[in-house]
Amino acid sequence: MSQTTLNLVAITIFTLVMASLLGPLLHLSPAVPAIAAFMILGVATLDTLSWQGQAGTLLVDWVARFSPTHRDRVLRHEAGHFLVAHLLNIPVTGYTLSAWESFRQGQPGLGGVSFSTTELDAELQQGKLSSQLIDRYCTVWMAGIAAETLVYGAAEGGSDDRQKIRLLWHQLRRSAGEGVLKERWATLQAKHLLETHQTAFEALIAALEQKLSVEDCRLAIEPHLATDRVAANLAGSAD
C-alpha cells in the first residue's frame, strides 16, 4: 500500500477501536464499527491494487485544502520548482497545484510542475549523462524543499523529489551517501537562486495562485529577473 493509504488505514483503525470501546456508553451496536472497518479496509485494498493509492491521495489532499498554511506551502513549493527550472533553462511544460488537478490530467500524485526532458533523453540515448545536466536537474528537484524551508524553516513536502535523486544515483551505480550529499548541495544551490530572485519568486507565486498559463507565468517572472540580479549584486558589494 502507498504511505498515504497506510496512514489513513492506521487512523481509521484507531478511530474504530475507540468507537468499540466507547460504544456501550454511546449505545452503539458492536456491529457498526466492525462493518465500517470491513468496508474501509476493502476500499483501501482496492485503492492500492486498482488505483495505485490515488483515492487515498485525493482524500488527504481534499482535507488539507481547508488549511491556508497548506495551500501556501504548496504554492511556494511548486513556485520554487518552476522558477529554478526557468533560471536553469529547463523548460516547464505544465503544473498542477492539487491531487484533483493531477487526477483530471491523468497524472499521479499530489500535483507538481512538469518539465521537458528532451535534453536529458538526448544524453541518455548517447549513453552519457554530463555532470552539468545532473546538477541542473538535481537543483530543480530540490527547489521545492528549498522554497518551503526559506519561509517555514523546514519542508513538509518533497519526499518524491528526494526519491528522484536517489533513483538516479542508483541507476548511476553511485553510493547512497554521495546521493545524500548531492541532495544537500542541490538544496543550497536552489535556496541561493530563490533568495537572489525574491521579487520574481513572489510574482510567480501570485501568478500560480491565479492559475495562469505557463507562458503567462513566464511573463510574470521576466520583468523582475534583471532587477533582482542588480539588487543582489549591490547587496554583495555592500557586504
C-alpha positions as CSV (number, residue, x, y, z in Angstrom):
1,M,0.0,0.0,0.0
2,S,1.1,3.6,-0.5
3,Q,2.2,5.5,2.6
4,T,-0.9,7.8,2.3
5,T,-3.2,4.8,2.3
6,L,-1.4,3.2,5.2
7,N,-1.7,6.3,7.2
8,L,-5.4,6.5,6.5
9,V,-5.9,2.9,7.5
10,A,-4.0,3.4,10.7
11,I,-6.1,6.5,11.6
12,T,-9.3,4.6,10.7
13,I,-8.4,1.6,12.9
14,F,-7.6,3.8,15.8
15,T,-10.9,5.6,15.4
16,L,-12.8,2.3,15.2
17,V,-11.1,0.9,18.2
18,M,-12.1,3.9,20.2
19,A,-15.6,3.6,18.8
20,S,-15.7,0.0,20.0
21,L,-14.5,0.9,23.5
22,L,-16.9,3.8,23.8
23,G,-19.8,2.1,22.0
24,P,-21.5,0.8,25.2
25,L,-21.5,4.2,26.7
26,L,-23.0,5.7,23.5
27,H,-25.4,2.8,23.0
28,L,-23.6,2.0,19.7
29,S,-24.0,-1.5,18.3
30,P,-20.7,-3.5,18.1
31,A,-21.7,-4.4,14.5
32,V,-21.3,-0.8,13.4
33,P,-17.5,-0.5,13.9
34,A,-17.0,-4.0,12.5
35,I,-18.9,-3.3,9.3
36,A,-17.2,0.1,8.9
37,A,-13.8,-1.4,9.4
38,F,-14.5,-4.1,6.8
39,M,-15.7,-1.5,4.2
40,I,-12.8,0.9,4.8
41,L,-10.1,-1.8,4.6
42,G,-11.8,-3.2,1.5
43,V,-11.7,0.2,-0.2
44,A,-8.1,0.7,0.9
45,T,-7.1,-2.6,-0.7
46,L,-8.9,-1.7,-3.9
47,D,-7.3,1.7,-3.9
48,T,-3.9,0.1,-3.7
49,L,-4.4,-2.7,-6.2
50,S,-6.5,-0.9,-8.8
51,W,-5.9,2.8,-8.3
52,Q,-2.3,2.9,-7.2
53,G,-3.3,4.7,-4.0
54,Q,-4.9,7.6,-5.9
55,A,-8.1,7.6,-3.9
56,G,-6.2,7.9,-0.6
57,T,-4.1,10.7,-2.1
58,L,-7.2,12.6,-3.3
59,L,-8.9,12.3,0.2
60,V,-5.8,13.6,2.0
61,D,-5.5,16.4,-0.5
62,W,-9.2,17.3,-0.1
63,V,-8.9,17.5,3.7
64,A,-5.6,19.5,3.5
65,R,-7.2,22.1,1.2
66,F,-9.1,23.6,4.1
67,S,-5.8,24.7,5.6
68,P,-4.5,28.1,4.4
69,T,-1.0,27.2,5.5
70,H,-1.0,24.0,3.4
71,R,-2.2,25.9,0.3
72,D,0.6,28.5,0.8
73,R,3.2,25.7,1.2
74,V,2.0,24.1,-2.0
75,L,2.2,27.4,-3.9
76,R,5.7,28.2,-2.7
77,H,6.9,24.6,-3.2
78,E,5.8,24.5,-6.8
79,A,6.9,28.1,-7.5
80,G,10.3,27.0,-6.3
81,H,10.5,24.2,-8.9
82,F,9.1,26.5,-11.6
83,L,11.4,29.4,-11.0
84,V,14.6,27.4,-10.6
85,A,13.8,25.4,-13.7
86,H,13.3,28.6,-15.6
87,L,16.6,30.1,-14.4
88,L,18.4,26.9,-15.3
89,N,16.9,26.8,-18.8
90,I,14.8,23.6,-18.2
91,P,11.5,24.2,-20.0
92,V,8.4,24.0,-17.8
93,T,5.6,22.2,-19.7
94,G,2.8,22.4,-17.1
95,Y,1.8,22.4,-13.5
96,T,-0.9,21.4,-11.1
97,L,-1.5,22.5,-7.5
98,S,-3.6,19.7,-6.1
99,A,-4.1,15.9,-6.4
100,W,-7.5,16.6,-8.1
101,E,-6.0,18.7,-10.8
102,S,-3.4,16.0,-11.4
103,F,-6.1,13.3,-11.5
104,R,-8.1,15.3,-14.1
105,Q,-4.9,15.5,-16.2
106,G,-4.2,11.8,-15.8
107,Q,-1.2,12.3,-13.6
108,P,-0.4,10.6,-10.3
109,G,0.5,12.2,-7.0
110,L,-0.5,15.4,-5.2
111,G,0.4,17.8,-8.1
112,G,3.5,19.4,-9.3
113,V,5.5,21.1,-12.0
114,S,6.2,19.2,-15.2
115,F,9.5,19.7,-17.1
116,S,10.7,18.9,-20.6
117,T,13.2,16.0,-20.6
118,T,14.3,16.4,-24.2
119,E,17.9,17.3,-23.2
120,L,18.1,14.6,-20.6
121,D,16.7,12.0,-23.1
122,A,19.1,13.0,-25.8
123,E,22.1,12.5,-23.5
124,L,20.8,9.2,-22.3
125,Q,20.4,8.0,-25.9
126,Q,24.0,8.8,-26.5
127,G,24.9,6.7,-23.5
128,K,26.2,9.5,-21.3
129,L,24.9,11.9,-18.7
130,S,27.0,15.0,-18.1
131,S,27.6,16.2,-14.5
132,Q,26.4,19.7,-15.5
133,L,23.0,18.3,-16.5
134,I,22.8,16.2,-13.4
135,D,23.5,19.2,-11.3
136,R,20.8,21.3,-13.1
137,Y,18.1,18.7,-12.6
138,C,19.0,17.9,-9.0
139,T,18.8,21.6,-8.2
140,V,15.4,21.8,-9.8
141,W,14.2,18.7,-7.9
142,M,15.3,20.1,-4.6
143,A,13.9,23.7,-5.3
144,G,10.5,22.9,-3.8
145,I,12.1,21.9,-0.5
146,A,14.3,25.0,-0.6
147,A,11.3,27.2,-1.1
148,E,9.4,25.8,1.8
149,T,12.5,26.0,4.0
150,L,13.0,29.7,3.2
151,V,9.6,30.6,4.7
152,Y,8.8,27.9,7.3
153,G,12.3,26.7,8.3
154,A,11.5,23.2,7.2
155,A,9.7,21.4,4.4
156,E,6.7,19.1,4.7
157,G,6.6,18.1,1.0
158,G,9.4,16.8,-1.2
159,S,9.7,13.1,-0.5
160,D,9.1,12.4,-4.2
161,D,11.7,14.9,-5.1
162,R,14.3,13.3,-2.9
163,Q,13.3,9.9,-4.3
164,K,14.1,11.1,-7.9
165,I,17.7,11.9,-6.9
166,R,18.1,8.6,-5.0
167,L,16.7,6.7,-8.0
168,L,19.1,8.5,-10.3
169,W,22.0,7.7,-8.1
170,H,21.0,4.0,-8.0
171,Q,20.8,4.0,-11.8
172,L,24.3,5.6,-12.0
173,R,25.5,3.0,-9.5
174,R,26.8,5.6,-7.1
175,S,26.7,5.3,-3.3
176,A,23.7,6.4,-1.3
177,G,25.9,8.6,0.8
178,E,27.0,10.5,-2.2
179,G,23.4,10.9,-3.2
180,V,22.6,12.5,0.2
181,L,25.4,14.9,-0.3
182,K,24.1,15.8,-3.7
183,E,20.6,16.5,-2.1
184,R,22.2,18.9,0.3
185,W,24.3,20.6,-2.3
186,A,21.3,21.0,-4.7
187,T,19.1,22.4,-1.9
188,L,21.7,25.0,-1.1
189,Q,22.0,25.9,-4.8
190,A,18.3,26.2,-5.2
191,K,18.0,28.3,-2.0
192,H,20.6,30.7,-3.3
193,L,18.8,31.2,-6.6
194,L,15.5,31.8,-4.8
195,E,17.0,34.3,-2.4
196,T,18.7,36.1,-5.3
197,H,15.4,36.3,-7.3
198,Q,13.0,37.1,-4.4
199,T,10.7,39.5,-6.2
200,A,10.4,37.2,-9.2
201,F,9.6,34.4,-6.9
202,E,6.8,36.3,-5.2
203,A,5.4,37.4,-8.6
204,L,5.4,33.8,-9.7
205,I,3.5,32.7,-6.6
206,A,0.8,35.3,-7.4
207,A,0.6,34.0,-11.0
208,L,0.3,30.4,-9.9
209,E,-2.4,31.4,-7.4
210,Q,-4.4,32.8,-10.3
211,K,-3.9,29.6,-12.2
212,L,-2.3,31.5,-15.1
213,S,-0.9,29.5,-18.1
214,V,2.8,28.5,-18.1
215,E,3.5,31.2,-20.7
216,D,1.8,33.9,-18.6
217,C,3.8,32.7,-15.6
218,R,7.0,33.2,-17.5
219,L,5.9,36.7,-18.5
220,A,5.2,37.5,-14.8
221,I,8.7,36.4,-13.9
222,E,10.8,38.1,-16.6
223,P,10.4,41.8,-15.6
224,H,11.8,41.0,-12.2
225,L,14.8,38.9,-13.1
226,A,17.2,41.8,-14.0
227,T,16.1,43.9,-11.1
228,D,16.7,41.1,-8.7
229,R,20.2,40.4,-10.1
230,V,21.1,44.1,-9.7
231,A,19.8,44.2,-6.1
232,A,21.8,41.0,-5.3
233,N,25.0,42.5,-6.8
234,L,24.6,45.7,-4.9
235,A,24.0,43.8,-1.7
236,G,27.1,41.7,-2.4
237,S,29.2,44.9,-2.9
238,A,27.9,46.4,0.3
239,D,29.0,43.4,2.2
